[in-house]
Amino acid sequence: MERTLGGSIKDFQQPEPRPWLRLDPLLLLATVGLLACSVYTLSTATLDDVPDDPYHFVVRQAVYGAVGLVLMLVIARFDYSRLREMKHGIYALMMVTIVAVLLFATATRGVKGWIDLPFFRFQPAELGKVLLIVSLAAFAIDRVRRMSEREQTSRIMLLALLPAILVSAQPDLGSALVYVVIALAVLFIGGTKWTHFAALGALGVTAVVLVLVVAPAVGVQVLKPYQVDRLTAFLSPTSDPQDEGYQLKQSITAIGSGQKTGRGSDEASQTKLDFLPEHHTDFIFAVVGEEFGFMGASLVLSLYALLIWRGLRILTMAKNLYGALIAAGVTAMIMFQLFVNVGMSVGIMPITGVPLPLMSYGGASVLTTLMAIGLLQSIHVQARETFTAKAQPI
């Protein structure tokens, strides 16, 4: 055996760390911290929501979080690069599940977004976010050498707009916008020219004008009336305080009343007296603001900042472009949902029903977000393994 200075090469090699130790600890901390904040907030805000079952939402959210963490760890052990070979099947699965909802789901409050399973309500629009990220990143790489930049941009956007249109028909405008943001993130990290984004922006503005102004003027309603009211209510929440402006007004009141340290669960009148609608889902950030004040809201936002920072860090250390595109899609998905949800709670964004990742109650949203974070962990693990392999002495 080859020896050097009294010892073999093997003697000087550092033992490889266990796979679990290659996980990003700060990303894991932010994830678990947000889940803990969610469960605790629900435990104080929903005790009176379900008669004879005060911990209805708490127990289910804890179960969703536990199952999601297991999925995250499983995905983290998996080499994400293998998903590139299955892009057609993954994209087809996404489209089939979204179409199945439109065909077979029962409408709830006018929305056909869920398929009822024995112990779970399956929401394909949420799962579709992760499936779109994985498949779109693969399509972006495989086509980069076989077509012009203009053709590549057009096809990537069409691949995202097709499921987005179907999701908006449920109707779920919030998820449809997330699909578009994912595509833009993939294009940006893929090196698309700024002129393409300018053209896409112009097309977007034109589409908004056609949907909100031109189409209603000629008697065609593309969006339902309540959707239009929600999109415009944030511009003047006091003009219709008893209808669409009511939710926004109550949310702002709840957050403002929390002041520095919050009113506590017993004195949080907006939440306890049900003045704040959907306080366990869409407006859970308003609950945090009312019950725990500026300090509680700062803690939650700090955990999100940590999560997003780690996502961007993993993007830069990915071992290949495919991993960087996936990390970009996941990070953009979380950032957009965070900005829209918190923005609508404080009155700077329209109400679109976008959940607050890992905080809002809901199995589909929690599981999907944890699966996406599992992809980030997988990219981190693979990057660490590649670095370790290159660092081994010859």
C-alpha atoms as one frame of an Amber mdcrd trajectory, in Angstrom:
protein
   0.000   0.000   0.000   1.257   3.480  -0.828   2.405   5.295   2.267   3.461
   8.850   2.983   5.334  10.110   6.060   4.517   7.041   8.076   0.838   6.687
   7.159  -1.310   5.567   4.273  -3.415   7.960   2.192  -6.497   6.328   3.692
  -5.283   7.306   7.151  -5.374  10.998   6.207  -8.806  10.958   4.517 -11.619
  12.412   6.546 -14.607  10.093   6.998 -17.559  11.094   4.846 -20.357  12.728
   6.812 -23.610  10.880   7.129 -26.297  11.900   4.617 -28.410  13.498   7.353
 -25.486  15.758   8.326 -25.319  17.143   4.784 -28.715  18.805   5.193 -28.760
  22.577   5.426 -29.263  23.098   9.194 -30.439  26.712   8.894 -33.021  25.794
   6.254 -34.213  22.987   8.512 -34.371  25.381  11.469 -36.489  27.893   9.538
 -38.822  25.135   8.328 -39.403  23.580  11.736 -39.694  27.016  13.325 -42.461
  28.108  10.947 -44.345  24.842  11.489 -44.088  25.329  15.254 -45.381  28.913
  14.914 -48.275  27.667  12.806 -49.339  24.984  15.274 -49.058  27.349  18.231
 -51.000  30.122  16.490 -53.757  27.716  15.504 -53.924  26.401  19.075 -54.802
  29.877  20.356 -56.938  31.082  17.449 -59.196  28.102  16.665 -60.198  26.701
  20.061 -63.814  27.798  19.581 -64.092  27.213  15.837 -65.287  23.579  15.939
 -67.769  22.713  18.721 -66.718  19.773  20.940 -63.358  19.562  19.128 -61.177
  22.507  20.231 -58.005  21.039  18.729 -59.509  20.076  15.380 -57.206  22.263
  13.303 -54.201  21.939  15.610 -54.007  18.147  15.500 -54.468  18.006  11.744
 -51.892  20.688  11.089 -49.403  18.872  13.333 -50.024  15.635  11.445 -49.614
  17.381   8.090 -46.362  18.901   9.315 -45.008  15.581  10.606 -45.861  13.733
   7.391 -44.438  16.600   5.342 -41.161  16.549   7.265 -40.813  12.834   6.553
 -41.435  13.512   2.854 -38.882  16.316   2.962 -36.225  14.007   4.411 -37.005
  11.272   1.883 -36.740  13.716  -1.027 -33.514  15.112   0.429 -31.946  11.628
   0.159 -33.004  11.366  -3.489 -30.819  12.623  -6.344 -32.973  15.327  -7.888
 -31.084  15.050 -11.208 -32.971  11.834 -11.968 -36.205  13.813 -12.202 -34.914
  15.446 -15.369 -35.373  12.175 -17.253 -39.024  11.966 -16.151 -40.049  15.475
 -17.187 -42.713  14.389 -19.693 -44.385  12.052 -17.204 -44.244  14.650 -14.425
 -45.758  17.363 -16.612 -48.452  14.948 -17.841 -49.283  13.979 -14.238 -49.722
  17.633 -13.355 -52.071  18.255 -16.287 -54.128  15.103 -15.678 -54.735  15.916
 -12.016 -55.704  19.526 -12.770 -58.138  18.438 -15.496 -59.541  15.729 -13.199
 -60.500  18.401 -10.676 -62.430  20.356 -13.290 -64.240  17.214 -14.433 -64.947
  15.317 -11.228 -64.543  17.585  -8.189 -67.518  18.924  -6.275 -67.676  22.694
  -5.979 -67.133  24.162  -2.509 -68.081  27.840  -2.175 -68.106  27.993  -5.956
 -64.573  26.592  -6.288 -63.750  23.177  -7.765 -60.276  22.763  -6.337 -60.293
  19.594  -4.249 -60.739  15.866  -4.662 -62.000  14.212  -1.476 -59.953  11.208
  -0.377 -60.681   9.022   2.696 -58.416  10.983   5.078 -57.326  13.922   2.991
 -58.556  16.576   0.564 -56.245  16.435  -2.432 -55.638  19.800  -4.124 -53.886
  19.278  -7.478 -53.236  23.005  -7.933 -50.896  22.929  -4.922 -49.061  19.767
  -5.976 -48.870  21.190  -9.488 -46.566  23.965  -8.254 -43.803  21.478  -7.394
 -44.428  19.352 -10.474 -44.244  22.442 -12.680 -40.929  23.524 -11.137 -39.325
  20.125 -11.714 -40.608  19.652 -15.270 -40.172  23.263 -16.416 -36.546  23.323
 -15.275 -35.886  20.159 -17.287 -37.599  21.511 -20.399 -35.618  24.751 -20.116
 -32.297  22.872 -20.116 -33.117  20.351 -22.836 -34.296  22.990 -25.279 -31.590
  25.566 -24.722 -29.412  24.187 -27.542 -32.130  23.223 -29.978 -33.990  26.468
 -30.557 -33.592  30.225 -30.584 -33.877  32.241 -27.397 -37.224  33.658 -28.507
 -38.622  30.201 -29.144 -37.344  28.970 -25.803 -38.962  31.843 -23.898 -42.255
  31.360 -25.726 -42.400  27.628 -25.089 -41.496  27.887 -21.419 -44.231  30.472
 -20.891 -46.776  28.398 -22.822 -45.925  25.316 -20.759 -46.661  27.355 -17.631
 -49.685  29.248 -18.950 -51.551  26.104 -20.008 -51.935  24.716 -16.455 -52.308
  28.267 -15.109 -55.368  28.846 -17.309 -56.901  25.554 -16.189 -56.263  26.381
 -12.533 -57.762  29.857 -12.923 -60.892  28.187 -14.322 -61.499  26.386 -10.994
 -61.346  29.369 -10.149 -58.022  29.726  -8.273 -56.388  32.900  -9.524 -53.778
  32.928  -6.762 -52.285  29.564  -7.702 -52.401  30.489 -11.375 -50.256  33.547
 -10.648 -47.783  31.358  -8.746 -47.389  29.206 -11.876 -46.518  32.278 -13.919
 -43.999  33.483 -11.317 -42.299  30.063 -11.340 -41.869  30.283 -15.114 -40.417
  33.798 -14.862 -37.924  32.636 -12.218 -36.790  29.736 -14.396 -36.339  32.073
 -17.351 -34.415  34.607 -15.273 -31.913  32.104 -13.877 -31.709  30.514 -17.321
 -30.254  33.745 -18.683 -33.198  35.141 -20.641 -32.613  38.623 -22.071 -34.247
  41.591 -20.385 -35.995  42.486 -23.632 -37.948  39.237 -23.374 -39.115  40.183
 -19.883 -40.100  43.612 -21.139 -42.180  42.002 -23.883 -43.762  39.590 -21.375
 -44.551  42.529 -19.085 -46.250  44.398 -21.907 -48.289  41.318 -22.769 -49.241
  40.938 -19.106 -50.455  44.516 -18.828 -52.421  44.110 -22.068 -54.051  40.939
 -20.728 -55.068  42.676 -17.484 -56.621  45.577 -19.400 -58.509  43.200 -21.677
 -59.838  41.123 -18.758 -60.751  43.940 -16.375 -61.737  46.725 -18.774 -62.347
  45.726 -22.380 -64.107  42.387 -21.869 -66.676  43.706 -19.316 -67.332  46.705
 -21.569 -68.469  44.410 -24.383 -70.454  42.144 -22.068 -67.933  39.330 -21.595
 -67.106  38.330 -18.009 -63.752  36.539 -17.936 -63.500  36.751 -14.138 -66.371
  36.228 -11.754 -67.743  39.435 -10.196 -66.461  38.559  -6.720 -62.963  38.021
  -8.142 -62.976  41.482  -9.697 -64.225  42.968  -6.424 -61.443  41.258  -4.484
 -58.778  42.428  -6.903 -59.926  46.054  -6.661 -61.052  46.218  -3.012 -57.537
  46.934  -1.695 -57.465  50.180  -3.700 -60.345  51.558  -1.625 -61.217  49.236
   1.288 -63.574  51.777   2.914 -65.771  52.172  -0.188 -67.535  48.858   0.471
 -66.806  47.948   4.119 -69.649  45.430   4.352 -68.689  43.323   1.350 -65.266
  42.644  -0.209 -63.656  45.471   1.746 -64.766  43.872   5.019 -62.017  41.241
   5.120 -59.282  43.755   4.458 -60.644  46.225   7.023 -60.806  43.580   9.755
 -57.320  42.318   8.930 -55.788  45.797   9.173 -57.660  46.410  12.432 -56.384
  43.140  13.902 -52.753  43.826  13.015 -52.921  47.415  14.239 -54.458  46.450
  17.574 -51.567  44.097  18.360 -49.082  46.969  18.736 -45.651  45.899  20.098
 -46.266  42.686  22.030 -49.812  41.717  21.063 -53.083  41.469  22.930 -52.769
  37.801  23.817 -55.188  35.078  22.832 -57.860  36.004  25.394 -58.041  39.697
  24.420 -57.738  39.218  20.646 -61.314  40.265  19.881 -60.985  40.277  16.082
 -60.022  36.608  16.167 -62.014  35.353  19.145 -65.267  37.016  18.090 -64.871
  35.912  14.463 -64.712  39.434  13.084 -61.631  38.332  11.153 -62.735  35.830
   8.464 -60.617  32.845   7.449 -58.311  33.483  10.378 -56.856  29.976  10.211
 -56.004  30.113   6.488 -55.808  33.272   4.381 -55.467  35.762   7.257 -53.358
  33.840   9.751 -50.711  36.570   9.602 -53.309  39.017  10.907 -53.867  36.635
  13.830 -50.130  36.680  14.552 -50.152  40.471  14.452 -53.126  40.770  16.808
 -52.154  38.119  19.351 -48.365  38.526  19.377 -47.902  42.027  18.004 -44.869
  43.414  16.248 -42.557  41.007  18.080 -44.449  37.923  16.927 -44.794  39.160
  13.355 -41.068  39.990  13.299 -40.199  36.474  14.443 -42.311  34.904  11.691
 -40.911  37.209   9.008 -37.363  36.562  10.248 -37.874  32.825   9.818 -39.101
  33.449   6.282 -36.072  35.641   5.607 -33.824  32.827   6.817 -35.628  30.300
   4.626 -35.413  32.507   1.526 -31.754  33.325   2.168 -30.905  29.630   2.363
 -32.881  28.976  -0.816 -30.874  31.619  -2.666 -27.651  30.264  -1.159 -28.464
  26.752  -2.340 -29.196  28.168  -5.798 -25.619  29.428  -6.034 -24.025  26.184
  -4.836 -26.033  23.728  -7.000 -23.880  21.202  -8.811 -25.601  21.825 -12.159
 -27.952  24.222 -13.930 -30.932  21.925 -13.377 -30.505  22.218  -9.615 -30.125
  26.002  -9.854 -33.365  26.286 -11.852 -35.263  24.111  -9.366 -33.933  26.168
  -6.449 -34.977  29.346  -8.258 -38.488  28.031  -8.837 -38.937  26.899  -5.233
 -37.564  30.125  -3.764 -39.672  32.273  -6.099 -42.778  30.254  -5.221 -42.278
  30.817  -1.484 -41.296  34.476  -1.873 -44.297  35.305  -4.048 -46.802  33.590
  -1.759 -45.260  35.291   1.268 -45.383  38.727  -0.357 -48.954  38.346  -1.613
 -50.368  36.886   1.626 -48.698  39.369   3.966 -49.384  42.161   1.486 -53.115
  41.441   1.373 -53.185  41.255   5.194 -51.791  44.779   5.503 -53.704  46.204
   2.531 -51.060  46.626  -0.158 -52.029  43.620  -2.285 -55.385  42.325  -3.584
 -57.065  39.400  -1.861 -56.369  36.325  -3.988 -56.583  33.450  -1.498 -52.858
  32.659  -1.627 -51.878  30.743   1.567 -48.987  31.743   3.799 -46.458  28.911
   3.286 -46.143  26.566   6.294 -48.320  28.901   8.407 -51.796  28.724   6.869
 -53.865  25.687   7.779 -54.174  23.128   5.005 -52.676  19.753   4.232 -52.102
  20.353   0.534 -50.244  23.625   1.060 -48.094  22.309   3.929 -47.172  19.056
   2.183 -46.400  20.792  -1.104 -44.175  23.396   0.542 -42.280  20.743   2.506
 -41.791  18.688  -0.654 -40.375  21.793  -2.335 -38.034  22.377   0.614 -37.033
  18.714   0.321 -35.866  19.505  -3.219 -33.778  22.370  -1.848 -32.246  20.006
   0.687 -31.549  17.470  -2.054 -29.725  20.119  -4.080 -27.715  21.030  -0.984
 -26.863  17.382  -0.241 -25.768  16.720  -3.819 -23.647  19.869  -3.844 -21.956
  18.813  -0.603 -21.290  15.329  -1.975 -19.797  16.752  -5.162 -17.569  19.097
  -3.188 -16.468  16.262  -0.891 -15.635  14.020  -3.862 -13.532  16.740  -5.499
 -11.742  17.439  -2.232 -10.634  13.813  -1.737  -6.852  13.399  -2.201  -5.635
  11.387  -5.174
